[in-house]
Amino acid sequence: MPTTLTLELADVACKVVRDITAVKKGESLLITVDSAGSWIVAEELAKIGESLGAKVMVAWHSTPMGVGKVAEPYLPDSLKAAIPQTDVWLELNTQWLGYSAPFEKALVPPNRVRYLCLCGLDVERMVRFFGRLDLKTQDDFQNKVVEVT
């Protein structure tokens, strides 16, 4: 059943999964979403990952009381193990896991996990943030900033 901004969200999910995080066929795509996060966004990202041939897992878990390291005691061991073992991690949690032990194992120093923090972004915010983004212009701008700094 259609919901608000359904078509726009499909376009945004494609930009995020295919263009921004460059998910490839055969790669593992982990989407984490706590019970306060947007399941609709998680599902749409998962659909795009599947269509690209990724091995998709959506890890839906209870919302921890706290963020980062404070959240760790509330996380399932299976989630802690999955984060550093994936190729791409899209985090939709409202209580983010950045700077937790699984995050550090996966990303600090940068290892193989490509990570995008989408924490707390619901359908409307995803569409506003990514929907009207011209990726080529953004990429050109970022490369110019790197060049001059």
N, C-alpha and C positions, 0 to 999 in steps of 0.2 A: 504494500500500500504506500503510495507516495506521501512524503512528509515535506515540511518546509525545506526549501533549497536542495531537494534530492538531486536534481540534475547538476547543479553547481558543485555539490559535494563530490559527485563522481569525477568531475573534471579536476577538482582540487586533489583528490586522492591519487589520481593518475600523475599529476605534477609531483607530488610528494614522493611516491613510491618509485616511479620510473625515472623522473628527471632529476630530482634533488638528491635522493639517496641511491639512485642508480642500481636498483635491485636487478640481479641477473638470474637467468634460469639456473636452477639447482642450488641457489644460495638459501640459507636459512633466514627467515624474516620473523622476528619476535615483536609482537605488539603487546605492550603491557597497559592494562587499564584497571584502575581500582573501581570499587563499587560506586564511587561518587563521580567517576569519569563518564565520558560519552561513549556508550556502546555503539551507537549508530556510526560514529566516526571510525571506531575500531573495526567494525564489520566492513565498512567501505574500503578501508586501507587493506584489509585482508583479502577482499575480492580482487583488488588490483594486483596484489602480490601473487595470488593464485593464478591469475590470467597471464602473468609474466613467467610462470613456471617456477616460482619460489616455493620453498618448503615453509609453509606459514603456520605459526602458532600464535593464537591470541591467549594471553595469560590474564584472565580475569580473577581478581583477588579482592579480599576485603580491604577496606580503606584503613591504612595504618594510622595510629595516633602519633603523628609527627612525620618529619621528612628526613631524608638522608640517612645518616647513621642511627638517628633516633627511631626510624621506621624498621630497622633490621629485625628486632625481636618479633615483630608482627608478620613478617614475610614467610611464606612457605619455603622450605629448603629446596624444593624443586624449582621455584622461581629464582632463588639465589644461584643455583647451579646453571640454569638456562641462560642467564644474562651474559656471562663471559664466553659462552659457547656458540653464540649466534654470529651471523655475518652482519646483519642490520637489526638495530633495535629502535623501534618507534615508541616513545614513552608518552602515554596519554594520561597518566595518573594525576589526580588532583594533589595528592601528597607525593611529591616527586622522590625518586630514588637516587638522584644525582648525589655524589659524594658518599654514598653508602659503600660498603665493602665490595658488593658485586659490581657496582659502577667502577670503582677503582681498579678492580681486577680486570675488567673489560677495557678500560680506557686510559688509565693513568699508569705508566706512560702510554701514549697511543699504541694500541695493538691492532688487532684485525677488525674489531667491531666498529661499524659506522653507526653513529648515534644521532638521533634528532629528538630534541626535547619539545614535545607538543603538549606539555602539562597544562591541564585545565581547559584545553581548547575544545569547545563544543562546535556544533555544525556552523552556527553563525560566525563564530570567531575564525574557524578554519577558512570559510569562504572569504571573509574580509581580509585575512592575513595573506592567504596564498592565491585566492581566486583571481584577483586582478593584478597579480604580480607578473611583470614581464621578465622572465628568467634571463633572457639574453642581456637585457639592459642592466639587470642586477649583477650578473656575472661580469660584464664589462666594467661596471663601476668598482666592484670589489677588486678586480685585477689592477685597475688604475691606482687604487689606494695602496695596494701592495707595492706597486712599481715606484710610487713616489715616497714611500716611507722606508 
